[in-house]
Amino acid sequence: MPEGCCRPDLSLPAHHGLCWSCDMAYSYRHFLALYPGSATTYDGHMFNHEEKAVTEMRLMHVDASPKRQLSNSKMLSAYFVESLKKQIPELTVDYLDLSVDTPPHVTGDFAKATYTPAAERTDAMKNTLAYSDKLCARVIMSDLLVFAMPMYNFSMPSSFKAFIDNLVRTNLTYNFHEDGTTTGNLTRQKTLFITTRGADLRPGLSPWSHMDALTPALKSPFAFLGVENPWFVDAQPLQFSDQVAREEALKRAHAELDDVVATWASSIALAQ
Ligand SMILES: Cc1cc2nc3c(=O)[nH]c(=O)nc-3n(C[C@H](O)[C@H](O)[C@H](O)COP(=O)(O)O)c2cc1C
């Protein structure tokens, strides 16, 4: 390992590398932020110090609607990503459709493996965690996160809940400290949630306004992972209303997405 190659320099563009032993990908910048100095392993993975500089800006785009076509949330997230690409042509997009690649539910084996220290995991445990490892790596490596989903029964589709259950991992997406405190590791990712709702749950506008369990259910786990101030664009009402209200809801959502594009593009331009 060349001397000084672990010196943290967070002003560098995102770097990433692969674990020598299992090809798991890590963001080099993120790794250095976590382990300044000369650490060469991370949660049992060996970091490749011959990483190549990557000047790309990575966006992970996740859709959770099971609809293949005519999905409101997919249409809005595609609009957002395409608009952002016009502002940031070098943007690399990592797309995940949870209705096609649905994360596995947590099992008893998963619960045991995830709380076993990485160095003590058996091959079977590593196998059990393989999907989750890769998913965490994809998220950690990303600079920008866009999660789009419909509201289902006042909360999220079960595929997105399974996504979260695979993403919350000790010493990977968050750290558990000896004094019992925790810190999230997704502090640098700008994060946008796009949600679509059949009814209008904005305060005071429907008998169900107070029943929005989706917003807090998204905020809490991501705050735990370090996402303190995510953006939300909630398109509503898109189903249980007349045509005029639906069209206005989509217009509002597009305008809010345009604002997020402008905010992200200008802050990224300033940082470069
Ligand atoms: C199973 C199911 C449950 C739903 N639950 C709710 C709900 O609790 N509140 C609501 O406002 N809309 C609800 N809807 C309506 C969807 O959130 C709405 O139609 C949304 O625009 C669908 O997004 P999509 O086209 O991206 O799938 C539900 C729809 C389905 C299919």
Ligand as a Chemical Component Dictionary entry (heavy atoms), coordinates in Angstrom:
data_LIG
# 
_chem_comp.id                   LIG 
_chem_comp.type                 NON-POLYMER 
_chem_comp.pdbx_formal_charge   0 
_chem_comp.three_letter_code    LIG 
# 
loop_
_chem_comp_atom.comp_id 
_chem_comp_atom.atom_id 
_chem_comp_atom.alt_atom_id 
_chem_comp_atom.type_symbol 
_chem_comp_atom.charge 
_chem_comp_atom.model_Cartn_x 
_chem_comp_atom.model_Cartn_y 
_chem_comp_atom.model_Cartn_z 
_chem_comp_atom.pdbx_ordinal 
LIG C1  C1  C 0 -53.273 -1.628 -2.220 1  
LIG C2  C2  C 0 -53.448 -0.145 -2.295 2  
LIG C3  C3  C 0 -53.526 0.591  -1.131 3  
LIG C4  C4  C 0 -53.681 1.977  -1.188 4  
LIG N1  N1  N 0 -53.741 2.683  -0.026 5  
LIG C5  C5  C 0 -53.868 4.034  -0.072 6  
LIG C6  C6  C 0 -53.937 4.800  1.125  7  
LIG O1  O1  O 0 -53.855 4.292  2.241  8  
LIG N2  N2  N 0 -54.062 6.147  1.021  9  
LIG C7  C7  C 0 -54.110 6.765  -0.187 10 
LIG O2  O2  O 0 -54.213 7.996  -0.218 11 
LIG N3  N3  N 0 -54.049 6.064  -1.346 12 
LIG C8  C8  C 0 -53.939 4.731  -1.307 13 
LIG N4  N4  N 0 -53.843 3.997  -2.492 14 
LIG C9  C9  C 0 -53.821 4.738  -3.757 15 
LIG C10 C10 C 0 -52.402 4.901  -4.321 16 
LIG O3  O3  O 0 -51.521 5.404  -3.336 17 
LIG C11 C11 C 0 -52.421 5.887  -5.485 18 
LIG O4  O4  O 0 -53.287 5.435  -6.483 19 
LIG C12 C12 C 0 -51.038 6.125  -6.073 20 
LIG O5  O5  O 0 -51.095 7.192  -6.991 21 
LIG C13 C13 C 0 -50.509 4.885  -6.789 22 
LIG O6  O6  O 0 -49.170 5.162  -7.220 23 
LIG P1  P1  P 0 -48.540 4.332  -8.436 24 
LIG O7  O7  O 0 -49.383 4.689  -9.659 25 
LIG O8  O8  O 0 -47.151 4.812  -8.564 26 
LIG O9  O9  O 0 -48.622 2.876  -8.110 27 
LIG C14 C14 C 0 -53.721 2.623  -2.439 28 
LIG C15 C15 C 0 -53.639 1.871  -3.621 29 
LIG C16 C16 C 0 -53.496 0.503  -3.549 30 
LIG C17 C17 C 0 -53.393 -0.286 -4.837 31 
# 
loop_
_chem_comp_bond.comp_id 
_chem_comp_bond.atom_id_1 
_chem_comp_bond.atom_id_2 
_chem_comp_bond.value_order 
_chem_comp_bond.pdbx_ordinal 
LIG C1  C2  SING 1  
LIG C2  C3  SING 2  
LIG C2  C16 DOUB 3  
LIG C3  C4  DOUB 4  
LIG C4  N1  SING 5  
LIG C4  C14 SING 6  
LIG N1  C5  DOUB 7  
LIG C5  C6  SING 8  
LIG C5  C8  SING 9  
LIG C6  O1  DOUB 10 
LIG C6  N2  SING 11 
LIG N2  C7  SING 12 
LIG C7  O2  DOUB 13 
LIG C7  N3  SING 14 
LIG N3  C8  DOUB 15 
LIG C8  N4  SING 16 
LIG N4  C9  SING 17 
LIG N4  C14 SING 18 
LIG C9  C10 SING 19 
LIG C10 O3  SING 20 
LIG C10 C11 SING 21 
LIG C11 O4  SING 22 
LIG C11 C12 SING 23 
LIG C12 O5  SING 24 
LIG C12 C13 SING 25 
LIG C13 O6  SING 26 
LIG O6  P1  SING 27 
LIG P1  O7  DOUB 28 
LIG P1  O8  SING 29 
LIG P1  O9  SING 30 
LIG C14 C15 DOUB 31 
LIG C15 C16 SING 32 
LIG C16 C17 SING 33 
# 
